Amino acid sequence: MRIETKVADIEGEIAAFHANPVDRPMPLYFLTFPSAKDPSWDERHPGRATIDIGVTSRSLFEPSADTGWMNRGADYDELKARLIEELLDQVFRFCPQLRGKIDHTELATPLGFNHFLGRDRGDFMSLAASPKRFAIRGLGAHSGVPNLFFSEQDVAAAGVVGAVQGGVIAASGGARQERARGPCGSVRVSVAATTADVETTRVRRPAVIEVGVPGGSKAATRPG
């Protein structure tokens, strides 16, 4: 997707939003299509797709922080409805062909993540990528328990690439226990993964991909 944009004061827009988050549009959005990355999706769900929209807006929900799940009040419900419309406007801005073809939307909020994941700041992904975090020697692939390895972002670095590399590190550690890794385990695992037969390594995924993001709107669509 090629997006025409202009140079903007991103930090200034973010500061202005946090100063008055209720009356200003969000300055940043993250738009992704998880179903497009699944090689078996079109076979299992022809003519359909999923969209995730991610934003970070914990301050918007602080007035409802002391409420309980499914009982947060009319203001909370109205805010969610408004955010869904705002996020869908961004989808239609870059994908106008999807207008009128949205089957379902669902908005996850920081308060929901606090409730279901036991968090206190609405977060749900990896550890903060701070110097202190990378200095902790115990945050590696080896758990200390035989045949138990950690993977994903917290093993390597934040982001999609970090999550992939965390999996490679964990896989190379398992191969080492089988005395098959050699001196270049990560390289060997990476090469094997990129040359594997997709048909024999395909992962079966659920029909609805649940990737929650604070303030993220999920939508299933029928492409035109």
Steps between C-alpha positions, in 0.01 A plus 500: 500500500650832393393782727544863401582704805656827600765585753328547833593586856428151635624573852299821509185324382543228763551759775191690387295181500602404852422852620143466370438139392121523502461772236798427272546217250772250572830599334623147421340179376636155419307317227569134422331208323578177692307272264722608210796329671324163530570284191192286564257783575350531151429128488326494838325839481463601134395857435565618855781679684587636844635842593667615821537867589731583787523819703628592844253707696488385862426850627163499324375224727637620834161647608360145487796334671306416818211333319452127447485287188165515318391774741703806403214738426353691208794741462737208447272338242456829314877554493554154352238563233663832409845344478374223274367760257824698517712192435280383214535844342874434484439161339278656234753778448756253372267218391190675364390181323411353840233757576166328552658155527577478872328201661619532860703736717633451850693751708737388777602755763777523761245431773410173335865393493535591866199282582588193294881507523548632852685812381480849647589729207301349216802331345501149362805451280869472586718649771611860464805522271715684755875460573409342835290234327785400263743477794298219663692184419212272586288627209631252247374196314625251759265470796724280713240222477596216264326523161320824592591805292370856485437675169326808356590865561630483855780267396639731233350844435168679461300482180418240237863446403596459864226241549619301198860512618390387846347192339819433306708526818268260683503253210879507475522435874282192464708379210813536709359264760461246222863565397384620161559869533872535443676837517239684286171382644301819442616521140412137436155538651436817297604332175285195577199720573529701178549193279235277659201380300214733594244226437658270760565768763171684477350607832126469538361821647156591632251677279525818704847622587485658843785748519403755760647847506402774744232686312534264203202430278462160338298463184406209275434609145380374165746628237328640192 
